[in-house]
């Protein structure tokens, strides 16, 4: 039975960009200061085994909005890469969908139909101007475009970047020194303060900590003074960006408390993929995802394992860690159930599951034991690859030559000991399971290159 509008919880979904699993103090960072997210974790649940559905931004964002796996959507890489794939590899990546189809019922559309004020602030990157947030169920849309990062984090937030004159729309006039992360929070505060008696769904998709690496000078100096030899994290500018992100999480949490609505507001904090290792311009390293292997773009743990913290007063456990594997595609059904939105009998509501049972009991049994990934593309950290996690087993299949790797994450979180040759039967079972899943979702596959030329080839869209 649908919940009356007045009884529906407010929902704040905060999505950081390129923030690594170990970039937060509550996840083990030895440099970064994140009292805001740490506080959220102490008042809610910290998921240790949460995953992005893709190792890069666009497909993860599309999956959160639609509830469908990127492989099913045929949105498996970021928009710019879809237009200009790398040349010269032994296989040709598939042509991917650049825009989240408007025919998909987004989580914002479901919540809007249920009486929510819906707002998207920050990075969009799942469609061109004809597919912007206003067309996908959001009443308010500020700061989002088809670009994946700003030209600069400082006012007026515009300039040349990657050959485009980039800008961040909807922020109005500002002052020299204004910082983009702060300004997006200003707009988020306005949404909360003007929602009235209606519940609100605030999707706050910060660009932080994506490049360009730019931070407030005083914070950079603070972290330069804190860095000591042997620290895992040692980039003062990046640390300052993480701190600015966290300061703005604190602003949102403080506002909810001040307005007396914290107890009826679900707050979710997560990231779209693993941390970006670098290099970037004068920075030889951006972040360090240790103990996880690799980073953004890879299907090793460092590319897809992400922080996830959920606070839902009077419902979710507090100060607890959940060790069950979950994926951000699950947020769709989770928010729909949390809001008490009815779904028609027999209606398919995405590829994820609701995490509400886990929020009530972190040891609750889930109707799923396997997670899947499909990245049929080239990136600096990988060649085309698919993967799955089943219980503690992690299988990767490289699509250039069919090479298989098998890891036991319970014993080898860093994925240093390939067990495929030692466990041929287990490897074969998981490989067949992965192949069956790809067939089921209609995953697009790369094909062998027809020549040794570096001329760009494209696989026809299927």
C-alpha positions as CSV (number, residue, x, y, z in Angstrom):
1,X,0.0,0.0,0.0
2,X,1.4,3.4,-1.0
3,X,2.5,5.6,1.9
4,X,0.7,9.0,2.3
5,X,2.9,11.9,0.9
6,X,3.3,13.6,4.3
7,X,4.8,10.4,5.7
8,X,7.3,9.8,3.0
9,X,11.0,10.4,4.1
10,X,13.1,13.1,2.6
11,X,16.0,11.6,0.6
12,X,19.5,13.1,0.1
13,X,21.8,11.2,-2.2
14,X,25.3,12.6,-2.3
15,X,27.5,11.3,-5.1
16,X,31.2,12.2,-5.1
17,X,33.2,11.9,-8.4
18,X,36.3,9.7,-8.6
19,X,36.5,9.3,-4.8
20,X,38.4,6.2,-3.9
21,X,37.3,3.5,-1.4
22,X,40.1,4.4,1.1
23,X,39.9,8.2,0.6
24,X,37.8,8.7,3.7
25,X,39.0,8.6,7.3
26,X,36.3,6.2,8.2
27,X,37.6,3.9,5.5
28,X,41.2,4.2,6.6
29,X,42.8,7.3,5.0
30,X,45.9,8.4,6.9
31,X,45.7,12.0,5.7
32,X,42.3,13.0,4.5
33,X,40.0,14.7,7.1
34,X,36.4,13.7,6.7
35,X,34.5,14.4,10.0
36,X,31.3,14.9,8.2
37,X,31.1,11.5,6.5
38,X,32.6,9.9,9.6
39,X,29.8,11.4,11.6
40,X,27.3,10.1,9.1
41,X,28.9,6.6,9.4
42,X,28.7,6.7,13.2
43,X,25.0,7.5,12.9
44,X,24.2,5.0,10.2
45,X,25.7,2.1,8.3
46,X,29.1,1.9,6.6
47,X,29.2,-0.6,3.8
48,X,32.6,-2.2,3.4
49,X,31.8,-4.2,0.2
50,X,29.9,-1.7,-1.9
51,X,30.5,-1.4,-5.6
52,X,29.9,0.9,-8.5
53,X,28.3,-0.9,-11.4
54,X,31.1,0.4,-13.7
55,X,34.6,1.6,-13.3
56,X,33.9,5.0,-14.9
57,X,31.3,7.7,-14.4
58,X,28.6,7.8,-17.1
59,X,27.5,4.2,-16.8
60,X,27.3,4.3,-13.0
61,X,25.2,7.4,-13.1
62,X,22.9,6.0,-15.7
63,X,22.5,2.8,-13.6
64,X,21.7,4.8,-10.4
65,X,19.0,6.8,-12.3
66,X,17.5,3.9,-14.2
67,X,18.1,0.9,-11.9
68,X,19.4,-1.0,-14.9
69,X,22.9,-2.5,-15.4
70,X,25.1,-0.5,-17.8
71,X,25.6,-3.6,-19.9
72,X,21.8,-3.8,-20.4
73,X,21.6,-0.1,-21.2
74,X,24.6,-0.3,-23.6
75,X,26.1,2.6,-21.7
76,X,29.4,1.0,-20.6
77,X,31.8,3.9,-20.9
78,X,31.8,7.7,-20.5
79,X,30.2,9.9,-23.2
80,X,33.4,11.3,-24.6
81,X,35.0,7.9,-24.9
82,X,31.9,6.6,-26.6
83,X,32.5,9.1,-29.4
84,X,36.3,8.6,-29.8
85,X,37.5,5.1,-28.8
86,X,41.2,4.3,-28.6
87,X,42.9,3.1,-31.8
88,X,45.2,0.2,-32.5
89,X,44.1,-2.5,-30.0
90,X,43.6,-6.1,-31.2
91,X,39.8,-5.7,-30.7
92,X,37.4,-2.9,-31.5
93,X,35.2,-1.7,-28.7
94,X,31.4,-1.5,-29.3
95,X,29.6,1.7,-30.1
96,X,27.7,2.7,-27.0
97,X,24.6,4.7,-26.2
98,X,25.5,8.3,-25.3
99,X,22.2,9.4,-23.8
100,X,20.1,7.8,-21.1
101,X,16.9,7.1,-23.0
102,X,13.9,9.2,-22.0
103,X,11.8,6.1,-22.2
104,X,13.5,4.8,-19.1
105,X,11.5,5.6,-15.9
106,X,14.1,7.2,-13.6
107,X,14.0,7.0,-9.9
108,X,13.4,10.8,-10.0
109,X,10.3,10.3,-12.1
110,X,8.9,7.7,-9.7
111,X,9.5,9.9,-6.7
112,X,8.1,13.0,-8.5
113,X,4.9,11.1,-9.3
114,X,4.7,10.2,-5.6
115,X,4.7,13.8,-4.6
116,X,8.4,14.6,-4.1
117,X,10.2,17.8,-5.0
118,X,13.0,16.5,-7.1
119,X,16.3,18.3,-7.6
120,X,19.5,17.4,-9.4
121,X,22.6,19.5,-8.6
122,X,26.0,19.1,-10.1
123,X,27.4,16.6,-12.6
124,X,24.9,15.0,-15.0
125,X,27.0,13.5,-17.9
126,X,24.4,10.9,-19.0
127,X,23.0,12.9,-21.9
128,X,23.1,15.9,-24.2
129,X,20.9,19.0,-23.8
130,X,17.8,17.1,-25.0
131,X,18.3,14.6,-22.2
132,X,19.2,16.9,-19.3
133,X,17.7,16.4,-15.8
134,X,14.6,18.4,-16.6
135,X,13.6,15.7,-19.0
136,X,14.2,12.9,-16.6
137,X,12.0,13.8,-13.7
138,X,13.7,16.6,-11.9
139,X,11.9,19.8,-10.9
140,X,15.2,21.6,-10.3
141,X,18.4,21.2,-12.3
142,X,21.5,23.2,-11.6
143,X,25.1,22.7,-12.7
144,X,24.7,19.7,-14.9
145,X,25.7,19.3,-18.6
146,X,26.9,16.7,-21.0
147,X,30.5,17.4,-19.8
148,X,32.2,15.2,-17.2
149,X,34.2,17.9,-15.4
150,X,34.4,21.6,-15.0
151,X,37.0,23.7,-16.7
152,X,37.8,25.1,-13.2
153,X,36.4,24.9,-9.7
154,X,36.7,28.6,-9.1
155,X,34.2,31.3,-10.2
156,X,33.1,31.8,-12.9
157,X,33.6,28.1,-13.4
158,X,34.2,28.4,-17.1
159,X,37.0,28.1,-19.6
160,X,38.6,25.9,-22.2
161,X,38.9,22.2,-21.3
162,X,39.4,19.2,-23.6
163,X,38.8,21.5,-26.6
164,X,35.5,22.9,-25.3
165,X,34.5,26.1,-23.7
166,X,32.9,24.6,-20.6
167,X,30.6,26.2,-18.2
168,X,28.4,25.3,-15.2
169,X,24.9,26.5,-15.7
170,X,22.4,27.9,-13.2
171,X,24.7,29.3,-10.6
172,X,24.3,33.0,-11.3
173,X,26.7,35.7,-10.3
174,X,29.5,35.1,-7.8
175,X,32.8,36.5,-6.5
176,X,36.4,35.7,-7.3
177,X,37.5,32.8,-5.1
178,X,34.0,31.2,-4.9
179,X,34.4,27.4,-5.0
180,X,32.1,25.2,-7.1
181,X,31.6,22.6,-4.4
182,X,30.4,25.3,-2.0
183,X,28.1,26.9,-4.6
184,X,26.4,23.6,-5.4
185,X,25.7,23.2,-1.7
186,X,24.2,26.7,-1.6
187,X,21.7,25.6,-4.2
188,X,21.0,22.4,-2.3
189,X,20.3,24.4,0.8
190,X,17.8,26.5,-1.2
191,X,16.0,23.4,-2.4
192,X,15.7,22.1,1.2
193,X,14.5,25.5,2.5
194,X,11.8,25.9,-0.1
195,X,10.4,22.4,-0.3
196,X,7.6,23.4,2.1
197,X,5.6,20.4,3.4
198,X,6.4,18.2,0.4
199,X,9.1,15.5,0.8
200,X,12.2,16.2,-1.3
201,X,14.6,14.0,-3.2
202,X,17.9,15.9,-3.4
203,X,20.5,14.3,-5.8
204,X,23.7,16.2,-5.0
205,X,26.2,15.0,-7.6
206,X,29.4,16.9,-6.7
207,X,32.1,17.2,-9.4
208,X,34.6,16.9,-6.6
209,X,37.2,15.2,-6.6
210,X,37.4,14.8,-10.4
211,X,40.1,16.7,-12.2
212,X,41.1,19.5,-12.5
213,X,42.9,19.3,-9.2
214,X,42.1,22.6,-7.7
215,X,41.6,23.5,-4.1
216,X,41.4,26.4,-1.7
217,X,44.9,27.6,-1.1
218,X,44.6,27.6,2.7
219,X,43.5,24.0,2.8
220,X,46.3,23.0,0.5
221,X,48.9,24.6,2.8
222,X,47.2,22.8,5.8
223,X,47.7,19.4,4.2
224,X,51.2,20.2,3.0
225,X,52.1,20.7,6.6
226,X,50.5,17.4,7.7
227,X,52.0,15.1,5.1
228,X,54.7,12.8,6.6
229,X,57.0,10.3,4.9
230,X,55.4,6.9,4.4
231,X,51.9,8.2,4.3
232,X,49.7,6.3,1.8
233,X,47.9,9.5,0.8
234,X,50.4,12.3,0.0
235,X,48.7,14.8,-2.4
236,X,47.9,18.0,-0.5
237,X,45.7,19.4,-3.3
238,X,43.6,16.3,-3.5
239,X,43.4,16.1,0.3
240,X,42.1,19.7,0.3
241,X,39.5,18.8,-2.3
242,X,38.3,15.9,-0.2
243,X,38.1,18.2,2.8
244,X,36.0,20.7,0.9
245,X,33.7,17.9,-0.1
246,X,33.4,16.8,3.5
247,X,32.8,20.4,4.7
248,X,29.8,20.5,2.4
249,X,28.4,17.2,3.6
250,X,28.6,18.7,7.1
251,X,26.7,21.8,5.9
252,X,23.9,19.5,4.7
253,X,23.8,17.5,7.9
254,X,23.8,20.6,10.0
255,X,20.9,22.1,8.0
256,X,18.8,19.0,8.4
257,X,19.3,19.1,12.1
258,X,18.6,22.8,12.4
259,X,15.3,22.5,10.5
260,X,14.2,19.6,12.7
261,X,14.0,17.2,9.8
262,X,17.1,15.0,10.3
263,X,15.0,12.2,11.9
264,X,12.8,11.9,8.8
265,X,15.6,12.2,6.1
266,X,17.5,9.4,4.6
267,X,21.1,10.5,3.7
268,X,23.3,8.4,1.4
269,X,26.9,9.2,0.6
270,X,28.8,7.3,-2.1
271,X,31.0,7.6,-5.2
272,X,30.7,6.8,-8.9
273,X,33.8,4.7,-9.3
274,X,37.2,3.9,-7.8
275,X,39.8,6.6,-7.2
276,X,41.8,8.1,-10.1
277,X,45.4,7.2,-9.7
278,X,46.9,9.7,-12.1
279,X,49.2,11.1,-13.3
280,X,47.6,14.4,-14.0
281,X,49.5,17.4,-15.2
282,X,52.2,18.2,-12.6
283,X,50.9,15.5,-10.2
284,X,52.6,12.1,-10.6
285,X,50.0,10.6,-8.4
286,X,46.4,11.7,-7.5
287,X,45.3,9.2,-4.9
288,X,46.2,5.8,-3.6
289,X,43.6,3.1,-3.4
290,X,45.7,0.6,-1.3
291,X,45.1,-2.0,-0.1
292,X,43.0,-2.3,-3.3
293,X,44.6,-3.0,-6.7
294,X,44.5,-0.4,-9.5
295,X,41.9,2.4,-9.8
296,X,39.4,4.1,-12.0
297,X,38.8,2.3,-15.3
298,X,39.8,-1.1,-14.0
299,X,37.6,-4.0,-12.8
300,X,40.1,-4.8,-10.1
301,X,38.8,-3.8,-6.7
302,X,40.4,-0.3,-6.8
303,X,38.3,0.6,-9.8
304,X,34.9,-0.5,-8.6
305,X,34.8,-0.8,-4.8
306,X,33.4,2.5,-3.4
307,X,32.5,4.0,-0.1
308,X,28.8,3.8,0.8
309,X,27.3,5.2,4.0
310,X,23.6,5.4,4.7
311,X,21.8,7.1,7.6
312,X,18.1,6.6,8.0
313,X,17.0,7.4,11.6
314,X,14.6,5.1,13.3
315,X,15.1,2.5,10.5
316,X,18.7,1.8,9.8
317,X,21.1,0.5,12.4
318,X,23.6,3.0,13.8
319,X,27.4,2.9,14.0
320,X,27.4,-0.4,12.2
321,X,29.4,-1.9,9.3
322,X,27.8,-4.1,6.7
323,X,30.1,-6.6,4.9
324,X,27.6,-7.9,2.4
325,X,28.4,-7.1,-1.3
326,X,26.0,-4.5,-2.7
327,X,26.1,-2.4,-5.9
328,X,24.9,1.1,-6.6
329,X,22.3,-0.2,-9.0
330,X,20.5,-1.3,-5.8
331,X,19.8,2.3,-4.9
332,X,16.9,2.5,-7.3
333,X,14.8,-0.1,-5.6
334,X,16.0,1.0,-2.2
335,X,14.7,4.5,-2.7
336,X,11.5,3.4,-4.2
337,X,10.8,1.1,-1.3
338,X,12.0,3.6,1.3
339,X,9.6,6.2,-0.2
340,X,6.7,3.8,-0.1
341,X,6.1,4.1,-3.8
342,X,3.9,1.4,-5.3
343,X,5.3,-0.7,-8.2
344,X,2.7,-2.5,-10.4
345,X,2.5,-6.2,-9.9
346,X,4.8,-7.9,-12.4
347,X,6.6,-4.7,-13.3
348,X,10.3,-5.0,-13.8
349,X,12.0,-2.4,-11.6
350,X,15.6,-2.5,-12.7
351,X,18.4,-5.0,-12.2
352,X,19.1,-4.2,-8.5
353,X,17.5,-5.3,-5.3
354,X,16.2,-3.2,-2.3
355,X,18.7,-2.7,0.5
356,X,16.0,-1.8,3.0
357,X,16.3,-5.3,4.6
358,X,20.0,-4.7,5.1
359,X,19.4,-1.3,6.5
360,X,17.2,-2.8,9.2
361,X,19.5,-5.8,9.8
362,X,23.0,-5.8,8.3
363,X,23.0,-9.6,8.4
364,X,19.8,-10.1,6.5
365,X,19.8,-12.6,3.7
366,X,19.7,-11.1,0.2
367,X,18.1,-12.7,-2.8
368,X,21.4,-12.5,-4.7
369,X,24.9,-13.9,-4.4
370,X,26.6,-12.6,-7.5
371,X,27.6,-9.2,-8.9
372,X,28.6,-8.5,-12.5
373,X,30.6,-6.0,-14.5
374,X,31.2,-5.5,-18.2
375,X,33.7,-2.9,-19.5
376,X,34.4,-3.8,-23.2
377,X,36.7,-0.8,-23.6
378,X,40.3,0.4,-23.3
379,X,41.5,2.6,-20.5
380,X,44.9,3.5,-19.1
381,X,44.4,0.9,-16.4
382,X,42.8,-1.9,-18.4
383,X,42.0,-3.7,-21.7
384,X,38.4,-4.8,-22.4
385,X,37.2,-7.0,-19.6
386,X,34.2,-8.6,-17.8
387,X,34.1,-9.7,-14.2
388,X,31.9,-11.2,-11.5
389,X,32.0,-11.5,-7.7
390,X,30.3,-14.6,-6.3
391,X,30.6,-14.8,-2.5
392,X,34.4,-14.5,-1.9
393,X,35.4,-15.4,-5.5
394,X,36.3,-12.8,-8.1
395,X,36.7,-13.8,-11.7
396,X,37.9,-11.5,-14.5
397,X,37.8,-12.4,-18.2
398,X,39.9,-10.3,-20.6
399,X,38.1,-10.0,-23.9
400,X,41.1,-9.6,-26.2
401,X,42.2,-13.2,-25.7
402,X,39.8,-14.8,-23.2
403,X,42.4,-14.9,-20.4
404,X,40.9,-15.6,-17.0
405,X,42.0,-14.5,-13.5
406,X,40.5,-15.8,-10.2
407,X,41.0,-14.3,-6.8
408,X,39.7,-15.1,-3.3
409,X,38.9,-11.7,-1.8
410,X,38.6,-13.0,1.7
411,X,42.2,-14.0,1.7
412,X,43.5,-11.7,-1.0
413,X,41.8,-8.3,-1.1
414,X,44.7,-6.9,-3.0
415,X,44.2,-9.4,-5.9
416,X,47.8,-10.4,-6.0
417,X,47.4,-14.2,-6.2
418,X,45.7,-15.5,-9.4
419,X,44.1,-18.9,-8.5
420,X,42.7,-19.8,-11.9
421,X,45.2,-22.5,-12.7
422,X,44.9,-24.0,-9.2
423,X,41.1,-24.1,-9.4
424,X,40.1,-25.0,-13.0
425,X,36.7,-26.3,-12.1
426,X,35.7,-23.3,-10.1
427,X,37.0,-21.0,-12.8
428,X,35.0,-22.8,-15.5
429,X,31.8,-22.6,-13.5
430,X,32.2,-18.9,-12.9
431,X,33.2,-18.3,-16.5
432,X,30.0,-20.0,-17.8
433,X,28.0,-18.0,-15.3
434,X,29.5,-14.8,-16.6
435,X,28.8,-15.7,-20.2
436,X,25.2,-16.6,-19.4
437,X,24.7,-13.2,-17.7
438,X,26.2,-11.3,-20.6
439,X,23.7,-13.1,-22.9
440,X,20.8,-12.4,-20.6
441,X,21.4,-8.6,-20.5
442,X,22.4,-8.4,-24.2
443,X,25.9,-7.1,-23.4
444,X,27.8,-5.7,-26.4
445,X,31.1,-7.3,-27.1
446,X,34.2,-6.0,-28.8
447,X,35.2,-7.8,-32.1
448,X,38.5,-8.6,-33.6
449,X,40.2,-5.8,-35.5
450,X,40.1,-6.5,-39.2
451,X,43.5,-5.0,-40.0
452,X,46.7,-3.9,-38.3
453,X,46.0,-0.3,-39.4
454,X,45.5,2.3,-36.6
455,X,42.6,3.7,-38.5
456,X,39.6,4.0,-36.2
457,X,37.1,1.1,-36.6
458,X,33.7,0.9,-34.9
459,X,31.5,-2.0,-34.1
460,X,27.9,-1.5,-35.4
461,X,25.5,-0.8,-32.5
462,X,23.2,-3.8,-31.9
